[in-house]
């Protein structure tokens, strides 16, 4: 078998109808970035749909996780300086992850504590997690939930 002979696409790129028109419009107006009329409209529609005053569209999942970590850090440490909202805080993170889910902890001055993963589910091992809470009782629940990508309740 030759290398890359059979590709398995996670999500194949497609552009049809409206999507293609929006991309062309962004290019033609020189707003191929995280700002512009299409982004403004998306944020407005999203805020209205959610019944919120504002919504923010971000450039990638890493940026979204960073914003979540920053906001959680500011909630538990309201006097934090920018970029240090988790300074001195430990956050549990899965050891089976992409670095983008851990980097926001570090960006905000936190210390990631990696938790072993279950072989069968690829989720954090409950036994390892329970032991980690015993070893690190100072870990903040709010940041741990965000880092493990659970919705906040």
C-alpha positions in Angstrom: 0.0 0.0 0.0 1.3 3.5 -0.9 1.3 6.2 1.8 -1.9 8.2 1.8 -3.5 6.0 -0.7 -6.6 5.7 1.3 -7.5 8.9 3.2 -10.0 9.0 6.0 -11.4 12.5 6.2 -12.5 13.8 9.5 -14.5 16.5 7.7 -14.0 17.1 4.1 -14.0 20.8 3.0 -17.1 21.8 1.2 -18.4 25.2 -0.1 -21.8 25.4 -1.5 -24.4 28.1 -2.2 -24.6 30.7 0.6 -21.2 29.6 2.2 -19.4 30.2 -1.1 -21.1 33.6 -1.4 -20.1 34.6 2.1 -16.5 33.6 1.5 -16.4 35.5 -1.8 -17.9 38.6 -0.1 -15.3 38.5 2.7 -12.5 38.3 0.2 -13.9 41.0 -2.0 -14.4 43.4 0.9 -11.0 42.6 2.4 -12.5 41.4 5.7 -11.0 37.9 5.8 -10.4 38.0 9.6 -12.3 37.9 12.8 -14.1 41.1 12.2 -16.5 42.4 9.5 -20.2 42.7 8.8 -20.8 38.9 8.6 -19.1 38.4 12.0 -21.1 41.3 13.5 -24.3 39.8 12.2 -23.5 36.3 13.4 -22.7 37.7 16.9 -26.0 39.7 16.9 -28.1 36.7 15.8 -26.4 34.4 18.3 -27.0 36.9 21.2 -30.6 37.3 20.2 -31.1 33.5 19.9 -29.6 32.9 23.3 -31.4 35.9 24.9 -28.1 37.5 25.8 -27.0 41.1 25.5 -23.8 40.1 23.6 -22.1 37.2 21.9 -18.5 36.9 20.7 -17.4 34.9 17.7 -13.8 33.7 18.0 -11.3 32.5 15.5 -10.8 29.0 16.8 -11.6 26.5 19.5 -8.3 27.3 21.3 -9.4 31.0 21.6 -12.8 29.9 22.9 -11.2 27.7 25.6 -8.8 30.5 26.5 -11.7 32.9 27.0 -13.4 30.3 29.2 -10.3 29.8 31.3 -9.8 33.5 31.6 -13.3 34.2 32.7 -13.3 31.2 35.1 -10.0 32.4 36.5 -11.3 35.9 36.9 -14.3 34.6 38.8 -12.2 32.7 41.3 -9.4 35.4 41.4 -11.1 38.8 40.8 -7.9 40.8 41.5 -5.8 38.9 39.0 -3.7 40.8 36.5 -4.3 40.1 32.7 -2.8 36.8 31.7 -2.5 35.7 35.3 -6.1 34.8 36.3 -5.0 31.3 37.2 -1.6 32.1 38.7 -0.9 29.6 41.4 -3.9 27.5 40.6 -4.0 23.9 39.5 -6.4 22.6 36.9 -7.1 18.9 36.1 -6.7 18.1 32.4 -7.1 14.8 30.6 -3.8 13.2 29.6 -5.4 12.2 26.3 -5.8 15.6 24.7 -4.6 18.0 22.1 -2.4 20.8 23.5 -5.0 23.4 22.6 -7.2 22.2 25.5 -4.3 22.6 28.0 -2.5 25.7 26.6 -5.2 28.1 27.9 -4.5 26.9 31.5 -0.8 27.8 31.0 -1.6 31.1 29.1 -3.4 32.2 32.3 -0.6 31.2 34.6 -2.1 27.9 35.8 -0.6 24.5 36.3 -2.1 21.6 34.4 -2.4 18.4 36.4 -2.8 15.5 34.0 -5.3 12.7 34.9 -4.9 9.2 33.4 -7.4 8.2 30.8 -9.6 5.1 30.7 -8.5 2.8 27.9 -12.1 1.9 26.9 -13.7 5.3 26.9 -10.7 7.8 26.5 -12.3 9.8 29.3 -10.7 10.7 32.6 -10.4 7.6 34.8 -12.8 8.1 37.7 -10.5 6.3 40.1 -7.5 8.4 39.0 -9.6 11.5 39.3 -10.8 10.7 42.8 -7.2 10.1 43.8 -6.2 13.4 42.2 -8.8 15.3 44.2 -7.3 13.7 47.4 -3.8 14.7 46.3 -4.7 18.2 45.1 -7.7 19.4 47.2 -7.0 23.0 46.1 -8.1 22.4 42.5 -10.9 24.7 41.6 -14.0 22.9 40.3 -15.0 25.6 37.9 -11.7 25.6 36.0 -11.6 21.8 36.0 -15.1 21.6 34.4 -14.2 24.0 31.6 -10.9 22.3 30.9 -12.7 18.9 30.6 -15.2 20.7 28.3 -18.3 20.0 30.4 -21.0 22.7 30.2 -21.3 25.0 33.2 -24.5 24.6 35.1 
